[in-house]
Amino acid sequence: MSGVIVTNPPKADAKDVEALAGYGVATVSEAMGRTGLLGPEIRPIQQGVRVAGTAVTVLSWPGDNLMIHAAVEQCGEGDILVVTTTSPSTDGMFGELFATALHRRGVRGIVTTAGVRDTQELRDMGFAAWSRAVSAQGTVKATGGSVNVPVAVDGQVIRPGDVILADDDGVVVVPRERARATAEASEAREAKEAGARAAFLDGQLGLDRYGLRETLVRLGVTYTSYDVYAQDGAGA
C-alpha cells in the first residue's frame, strides 16, 4: 500500500471552531439537518469532556500505526487527529506515547475507528479520545498509508481541516465551509430549546407546545379509560 502525506491543507477558521465548541454534538448535528454524526460505535474513553478542533486525517493499514507517526508532524495547535483503517481493526493503535507527543503540539484529542490503549494514562494526562475499541493489542510500523486525505467514517466524509466536535454523545463532523453557518444555526437552536425548557419547567406539555395532539388525531390514536380497555380484553 503506497500513500501520500499532504501538507498545509485549508482549515476552518479558528473563531468558527471555538464558536462550535460551545454546543453539544446533538445540537450541532440537528442544526445541520441531522447529518454529520460518525455513528454510535465510536465512544469516549472519558466522561464530561467536549472538544472541538480541525481534522488531521490518517488512513492506515489495520494493525499498523506507521502513518500516525507521520501524522504527528502534520499536527498543530487546535487540531484533532482522525485515524481510520483500510479495513476494520480493533488493535490498540494509539496510546500514551502518541498522546504525549500530540499534547506537546497543542492537539486536542483523537478520534479513531480502531482501538486505543493506555486509557487510564490518557485520562490522567487529560488527552481526550474517542474510539471504536479499547485494546491492549500492539501494532507494527511496516505499511504505507496517507495523511490529510479525505476519509470516511460510518458514511460521513471527513476532509483535513473540517471541524470535529466530540463529547459524551459521540462525534460530529462539520465541513469547513459550513462552520460559521452551523455555529449560527446551533445558536438559534439553543435559543429555541431554552424557550421549550422554560415552558416545561412551568408545566407545559410537549403535546401542546408542539401541536402534537392534532398529530395523534391525524394518525388515528385514541384515548380510552383502563376499565373500557380491560373490558375489551386488551388489558388482560
C-alpha angles and dihedrals in degrees: 000000000000122000150172137243110213115204130207101005118182115271138201114264112272092230091056091048091053091048091054090048088070093067135066125249092250092052094049094047091050090047089057093051097271094302137122101052115141093213136265096276095073105081136174122254088211136043133230096026128123123182135176127189147133119284125251103187130210129192109194139174110255112268092014123101099180092114092053087062088051092047094055089071090055094050125097146161113327097011129131118207114230113195124190134168133220091242132011116296134169097184117131096254095161132049148146098304092055089046091052092054093045094045088055088057095050097256113159101209149309134264116193138173088209130057137293130203137189085057095163091051090050091052092046092053093043096242108148121222137181118188145161091233145013111220138157090208109126128223141215133239103223113105133072124238140153140276127202097012125125113277132184129227120182090337095312118117115221119195126191109271095026116129118260117198119184135176141143091302096056138262134311131187122215117196108242092238090056098046098102095042091047092051090052092047090048090053090052091048092050090052091050092049091049089058091049092047092053091048093050091049086054090054103260116145125230088232089067101033093053097035092244097147088074089050091054090051092048090051092050096247110154137192123234135167121255091244093056091042091052092044089058089056096245095110096053 
